[in-house]
Amino acid sequence: MLTVHFFDVPHEIYWGLLIALYFYYTGMSAGSFILTSLGTVFGIEKYKKVSKVGVIMAIVLLLFAPLHLLFDLSQPGRFINLFTHVHLTSAMSWGVYLLILYPVCLMIYAWFLFRQDFVKGLNQGGFKASLYRFLLFGKTDMSEASKENDKKQAKFFGTLGVPLALAVHGYTGFILGNVQARAIWHTPLMPIIFLMSAMVSGTGLFIIVVMLVEKFKFGRLNDDIKSLIADIANLMKWFIVVDGALMIIYFIVLWYGTETGYAAGYFLLHGEGWSFLGLENGLGMLVPFLILLSKKARHSLPAVVTASLLTIIGVLAMRINLVIGGQKLPLTGSKIIEYAASGRDIGIVIGIAVAAAVVLSFLYSVLPMNRSGAQEIKSTPTTKGVAQ
Amino acid sequence: MGKRYAMVIDLRKCVGCHACTVACKSENNVPLGVNRSWVEELETGKFPNVSRHRLPRLCNHCENPSCLNVCPVKATYQLEDGTVLVDYDRCIGCGYCIAACPYDARFINPERKTAEKCTYCHERVEVGLLPACVNTCIGGARFFGDLNDPNSEVSKLLATQAVTVSKPETNNRPQTYYIEADEKSLRPNLLKIVGGEN
């Protein structure tokens, strides 16, 4: 039946780039933390070498993630209301507490991982020593009992961190999944799809960060790290398999769903085709998967870096396709709702990304990243003479 | 029993004059570009077999409002009489309610910077007046009243007429009832919109 809609009022997409990026950051934080917990919590010895790198990354990403939300509020000054008014039926309200508990738990966990290195670093003098002395809060005991306690506490808080990491990213899946008005969002798979794609992108970024840290702190990539990266790349391959399977299941059920669901699936294939099929699932999942299938590629750093970068881009596309794409289908009226990120939003996204990178680099440069099998190269302080 | 407000819109009487849209804007000081109440119009068929349909839209003041459930700070609340309101002093403007409402009824007020929607003209109803859109409707298509009073106009219409609501499947249990609404106006034809159908 020919139907012409000739009068309607315009509607806007309110959840844009900033919300998608928030989901992206928390995801990579959870992903990288769970990866590092393999060593300290699940006792797989070789992963202990990168625990410290991962936990710092998880903390910094998580501290910067909520800034996106803050800038997205129309009344940012009232964010305090989130703490003073709890609403148990709102997934967003759950998140407020997870976003506090999770980084606090990670910081305590990190402190126990770093404590002994802080004590060892005390005698080098300068800024680092003062920083370590401050961070130690007087706990300089290096007895065997105390070392054993560090290990025990790190395991305890690390173990607590695993469900918190799952929850802090899983809840974001509920934020979308609970909205029955929007077919693309409303699926019980949403929390677990978010978690698995977070494992993929978290691993991707983690590999790149580990390489950079090793290169700058120890001068070169040792063979033990190279073989560990091949192992992590292998893990990433399996994360991609699970994530891909979930996406396929999600899509098939969407396709065979209600009229709205089918239309949403059609929209993902056609309207959003290049971004959904091309960027998110082709370039972001299929290509890295094919690269990582080969054992030779997993042992080749350029191949692993390429695969990692592709997953990072692919999962970003996935977050944008889901969050923004989910709102493009109109609920009333007769037109697709178009979205264009505002200059302000793009500026904020870039600003937060740069700030997170700066803070991350600063922490890696001042914190003792020593691990079994590698010692930091002693750089001669060049700025000291200038300052005097 | 307390009151339960609802609206019935008899589309046989709607002439598509948009006076309700204007009255709402004027009564509630709604800025340009956003609407608490509006009318969709569409035409179906091919000459000479054609018809024209209108669908006035506003907040449905649902029994189980998804906007209320998702609000992280309880800024959206529901009165005993069913009216769903927003506490403008508490709302943080996160937009979750806007994303969750199946009816596009909400928006961020560009001046006040908080979520906002139709209030059934609460300040008018409190003093015994009708909502502005009902008051102004020239065709007499809009009816507002108490569902718990069997003698109210809305109760009588619901008892004697075939009515329909928009998107009943969402479990929001909307309380705006339409008489003779065309199915094509109650929900967007998504498959056509995404290009899957001519």
Chai-1 contact restraints between the chains, C-beta under 6 A:
chainA,res_idxA,chainB,res_idxB,connection_type,confidence,min_distance_angstrom,max_distance_angstrom,comment,restraint_id
A,M1,B,T44,contact,1.0,0.0,6.0,A-B,restraint_1
A,L2,B,K46,contact,1.0,0.0,6.0,A-B,restraint_2
A,T3,B,L42,contact,1.0,0.0,6.0,A-B,restraint_3
A,T3,B,T44,contact,1.0,0.0,6.0,A-B,restraint_4
A,T3,B,K184,contact,1.0,0.0,6.0,A-B,restraint_5
A,V4,B,E43,contact,1.0,0.0,6.0,A-B,restraint_6
A,H5,B,L42,contact,1.0,0.0,6.0,A-B,restraint_7
A,F6,B,E41,contact,1.0,0.0,6.0,A-B,restraint_8
A,F7,B,E41,contact,1.0,0.0,6.0,A-B,restraint_9
A,D8,B,E40,contact,1.0,0.0,6.0,A-B,restraint_10
A,V9,B,N35,contact,1.0,0.0,6.0,A-B,restraint_11
A,V9,B,W38,contact,1.0,0.0,6.0,A-B,restraint_12
A,H11,B,D104,contact,1.0,0.0,6.0,A-B,restraint_13
A,Y14,B,G95,contact,1.0,0.0,6.0,A-B,restraint_14
A,Y14,B,I98,contact,1.0,0.0,6.0,A-B,restraint_15
A,W15,B,G95,contact,1.0,0.0,6.0,A-B,restraint_16
A,W15,B,A99,contact,1.0,0.0,6.0,A-B,restraint_17
A,L73,B,I92,contact,1.0,0.0,6.0,A-B,restraint_18
A,L73,B,G93,contact,1.0,0.0,6.0,A-B,restraint_19
A,L73,B,C94,contact,1.0,0.0,6.0,A-B,restraint_20
A,S74,B,G93,contact,1.0,0.0,6.0,A-B,restraint_21
A,S74,B,I108,contact,1.0,0.0,6.0,A-B,restraint_22
A,S74,B,K113,contact,1.0,0.0,6.0,A-B,restraint_23
A,Q75,B,I92,contact,1.0,0.0,6.0,A-B,restraint_24
A,Q75,B,G93,contact,1.0,0.0,6.0,A-B,restraint_25
A,Q75,B,K113,contact,1.0,0.0,6.0,A-B,restraint_26
A,R78,B,I92,contact,1.0,0.0,6.0,A-B,restraint_27
A,N81,B,V73,contact,1.0,0.0,6.0,A-B,restraint_28
A,N81,B,R90,contact,1.0,0.0,6.0,A-B,restraint_29
A,N81,B,I92,contact,1.0,0.0,6.0,A-B,restraint_30
A,L82,B,P72,contact,1.0,0.0,6.0,A-B,restraint_31
A,H85,B,V73,contact,1.0,0.0,6.0,A-B,restraint_32
A,H85,B,K74,contact,1.0,0.0,6.0,A-B,restraint_33
A,H87,B,P72,contact,1.0,0.0,6.0,A-B,restraint_34
A,H87,B,K74,contact,1.0,0.0,6.0,A-B,restraint_35
A,T89,B,N69,contact,1.0,0.0,6.0,A-B,restraint_36
A,S90,B,V70,contact,1.0,0.0,6.0,A-B,restraint_37
A,S90,B,C71,contact,1.0,0.0,6.0,A-B,restraint_38
A,S90,B,P72,contact,1.0,0.0,6.0,A-B,restraint_39
A,M92,B,P72,contact,1.0,0.0,6.0,A-B,restraint_40
A,M92,B,Y96,contact,1.0,0.0,6.0,A-B,restraint_41
A,S93,B,P72,contact,1.0,0.0,6.0,A-B,restraint_42
A,V179,B,A99,contact,1.0,0.0,6.0,A-B,restraint_43
A,V179,B,A100,contact,1.0,0.0,6.0,A-B,restraint_44
A,Q180,B,T170,contact,1.0,0.0,6.0,A-B,restraint_45
A,A181,B,A100,contact,1.0,0.0,6.0,A-B,restraint_46
A,A181,B,P102,contact,1.0,0.0,6.0,A-B,restraint_47
A,T260,B,L190,contact,1.0,0.0,6.0,A-B,restraint_48
A,A263,B,L190,contact,1.0,0.0,6.0,A-B,restraint_49
A,A263,B,L191,contact,1.0,0.0,6.0,A-B,restraint_50
A,A263,B,V194,contact,1.0,0.0,6.0,A-B,restraint_51
A,Y266,B,V194,contact,1.0,0.0,6.0,A-B,restraint_52
A,Y266,B,G196,contact,1.0,0.0,6.0,A-B,restraint_53
A,F267,B,V194,contact,1.0,0.0,6.0,A-B,restraint_54
A,H270,B,G195,contact,1.0,0.0,6.0,A-B,restraint_55
A,G271,B,V194,contact,1.0,0.0,6.0,A-B,restraint_56
A,P330,B,P188,contact,1.0,0.0,6.0,A-B,restraint_57
A,L331,B,P102,contact,1.0,0.0,6.0,A-B,restraint_58
A,L331,B,D104,contact,1.0,0.0,6.0,A-B,restraint_59
A,T332,B,D104,contact,1.0,0.0,6.0,A-B,restraint_60
A,G333,B,P188,contact,1.0,0.0,6.0,A-B,restraint_61
A,S334,B,P188,contact,1.0,0.0,6.0,A-B,restraint_62
